[in-house]
Amino acid sequence: MHAGRKGPAGVAMTLRQLLPAALLGLFLAVPHAAGAAPVRLVALGDSLTAGLGLSAAQAFPARLQAALKARGHDVLIENAGVSGDTASAGLARLDWSIPDGTQGVILELGANDALRGLDPAIAEKALDDALAHLKARGIPVLLAGMQAPPNLGADYAARFDAIYPRLAAKYGVPLYPFFLEGVAGRLALNQPDGIHPTAAGVDAIVERMLPAIEAFLAAIKAGKGG
């Protein structure tokens, strides 16, 4: 027998030596369990989400993602904000703005409807349709509420402001009552237009919203968000 040739015993020994390495390679080649993947959220909104006047890194979705990661949450938040969008315009692009695989949506729309003094019924119908569509797709939603500017009068404000709690109750989704809470009307936290938050204003929004967002994430992970 030649020195380099192995008998059956030698072949068995070689296989026993190679098998652990092969199994390790197989393990490394298999993706991690789905539970280890980041939670994928989409922030669908207008300029308040898009970050008008700010860098991409200063916009609400990026700052929220950074704050959540700092608190130990593995999340990816897509910025689907478009400046100038009304609730109807957001509804029109809903499907292509929210791709398959999205596990949750932060819905922030309606501010431009109020700024333009549009009939609140128009915004409510668009938001209602958006929530119905997302529910049909099985995607949980956190609804970010808006409030009408005071110059539009008490009657308009009463009709507009009621949209968000009514729809949240109808669809059983969590509601953050006013997206600009603690920031609206504060000069130091708004850009010169008095409407769009500065970077510091965005951070203030994120800080206030964190408990609601963390509860939303917990519901998604528990399979109770839809």
N, C-alpha and C positions, 0 to 999 in steps of 0.2 A: 504494500500500500504506500502511495506517495505521501510525503510528509504534510503537504497542504490539503490533503483530502480528509474530510471528516466522516466518521461513521455515524450511525443513528444517534448514539449518545451525544456526540459532538454537535449534531444538528439540533437536538433538543436543548442542549445548553445554550446555544446561540439564540434560539427562539426565546428562551426564558430571559436572556439578557436584553434582547431587543424589545420585548413586549411592553415593559414599563415605559420606555421612551416613546413607543408608538401610541400608547394610551394617553400619555401626556400631550403629545402632539394633537391627538384627536380632541382632547379637552380644550386645548387652546384654540382650536379651529372652530369650536362651537360657540356661538354668541352667548353672552350672559343671559340669564333668565330675564323675562320681560319686566319683572318687578324691579330690576336694577337699572332699567333705562330711565332717562329723565322724563318727567311729566311734561307733555307738550301742550302749551297754552297759546291762544291767539288773542291779542287785544284788538278788537274791532271798534274803530271809532273815527272821530274827526280830527281836527288840528290839535285838540287837547291830548289825544293819544299819539298822533304823528310827531308832535314836538316842534310845532312851528316856531321858528326863531332860535332853535336850539340845535346842538349837534345830535347825531344819532345816539351817542352814548349818554346824552343828558335827557333823552325822551323818556316818558313814563314807562314803556315796556322794558327798556334796558335798565333803568334804575330799580324797577320792581324786581326784575330778575336778579340783579346784584344783591339787593337787600334780602331776598329769599335765600339765595345761596349762602350769604353770610350767616343765616340762621339755620343752615344745614339742610335746606331743601334743594334737591337736584331737579331743576326746572329749565325749560327753554321757552321763552316768550317771544312769539312772532309779532312784530309791529305791523298791524294792518290798519293803521290810521291814515286817512286821506283828508287833507285840509279842505274845508268848505263843504264836506259831505253833510247833507241832511239825513234824517233817519231813512227816508225813501231811497236816497242814493246809496247808503250803506246796505240796504236790503237788496238793491239791484246787483251788487257785486258779492253777495254773501257766499255763494258756492265757490267761486274761484279765490276768494280771500281766506276761506277756511278749508284747508286741504284735508283729505282723508288721513286719519291717524291723529287728528286733533283731539285732545282729551278734555279740553275745557275752553270756554270763551268768556272773556271779560267784555261785555257789551256796553259801550259808551257812545251813545248817539242821542241827538235831539237838541243839543245846544244851538246849532245853526237854525233849526226850526224856530226856536224861541227868539233868537236875535233878529230874525227876519219877520217876526210876528205872524208866522203861518198858523193856520187853524190847528189847534192842538189835536183835533181828531185825525189829521193827516199823519202826524208823528206817531200817534197811538196805533193807528192801523199798520204802519210800517213796522213798528217795534213788535206788535202782536204777530205779524206774519213772520218776522225774523225768529222770534221765540218758538213759534209753532214749527218752523222748518228745522231749527236746531234740535228741537225735541224729537222730531221724526227721524233725524239722523243719529239720535242717541248721544248728543253732545251736551254735557252740562254747561250751564250759563250762570255767571254772576252778573247781575244787572246793576250798572252804575247809574244812579239817578241824576237828574238835572233840575234846576230851578229857573223859572222865568225871571228875566231882569225886572226890577221893580218899576221901571218907567212904562211898562206895558199895562199897568193897572192891576188892581186886586182881582178882578173877575178873570182876566186872562191867566194870571198866576195861579189862581185856584184850579182852573181847568187843566193847565199844563202840568203843574206840580203833582197832581193826582194820578197822572198817567203811570208813573213808575211803581208806586205801591200797589196799584190795581193790577198791573200786569204781573208783578212778582207773585201776588197772591193767586192769580189765575193759573199760572204755570208752576207754582211751587218752587220758584228759584230764589236764591239768596239775593237780597237787595242791599247795596251800599247807598244810602239815601241821597247823598249829594256829593258828586265827584270832587267838587271844588271846596268842600267843607274846610274852613280854616284858612283858605287861600283867597277866595273871592273877596274883592274889595280892599285887600291889603296891598298898599302900594309897594312895599318892600319885597313882596313875593310875586309881583306881576311885571310883565314887560310894559314899555311905555303905552301900549294900546289899552292897558287896563283890563285885558281879557285873557291873554295867554300867560301862564305861569313862567317865571324865570326858572333856572336850574334849581335854585333853592326852593322855589314854590313846588316844583315837581317832587323834590325830596320830602317836603312837608305832606304832600298828598300821599306819597308812598308810605310814610310813617303812620299816617292815620288809617290807611287801608290795610296795613299788614295783618291785623287780627282777622279781618273778614276774609282776606285772601288765604291765610293759613287754614282757616276753617273750611274754605272752599276746596283747598288741596286735600285736606283730610277726608272730606266727603268723596272726592274723586278716587282717592286711594282705597277707600272702603267700599267703592262700588255703589255709593249712594248719591252720587252727584247728578245722575240723569233723571 
